[in-house]
Amino acid sequence: MPLALLCMSHSPLLEFTHPPQEVAEDVDAAFAAARGFVKDFAPDLVTVFGPDHYNGFFYELMPPYCIGLQARGVGDFGTAEGPLNVPRDTAHELAQAAMDAGVDLAVSLRMEVDHGIVQPLEILFGAADSVPVVPVFINSVAPPFTPVERVRALGQALGSRLARSDQRVLLVGSGGLSHDPPVPRLAGATPEAEQRLISNRNPTAQMRAARQQRVIDAAASFAAGDTELRDLNPEWDNRFLDHLAAAEFDAIDAYSNDDIVAQGGNSAQEIRSWIAAYAALSAAGPYRMTYRYYRPIKEYIAGFSVTTALPGAG
């Protein structure tokens, strides 16, 4: 049964900052193309690879990967709070398939996901619970990180199982590309900040609003050029997209974690979601990238991209 792929940058700022009209229309057109691709494919199941930003996963127990057997959105940055439509048996089978293939991961019956996983579902389907979905968390903000070749192994393990499914499966990768927003980091954190990184589940509405406002303010400063945030790197972003388009996974395997940060910024580790999704598609054989949109957008603090791909020779 066929697989299809859609990878897209997400941004918590989509509803909160206002890039020039021409840029906003450009992004809207890319999202419209993405929705058209999904509508034509008509998936029975979605497997979404995405990060978290200290909303559902904390240093009290930070796995490199986790599959949700049940999951709910936390409701951050305008995304909906509530349960996702997770087919539990299918999610369990995927977790077992990954471990059978030598990829260790965690599972959760109480997985909480933020905009990193919910936003693309809402953009593509209107609501996060409108389609059966298996959420796959990939740690992308909380060092230490696995080498990226292990992410490829995770994607290939899940893709090999999904390629034998009797369902039409859409692989979604959410995150990246180059960006360095003000996500808190353990290194150099104050004792109070460290405690929030260890466990800050279910913050008050006031605390969540304050955190969101800090990001919105940081985006305004970044767009105005009045900031110390690392700049976007379109050259690095497009080289990464070139590697994906050509299925050059050996070249991607050579990316070191330090180099990803140096070239793309601390949150560029979210390219892991793209690597996993494309590796999953590659498990079914050759593929071709059928759509590619890219634009560096400072108002979103993101090298912003949308791509689609289908099985078959290029």
Disulfide bonds with the S-S distance in Angstrom:
none
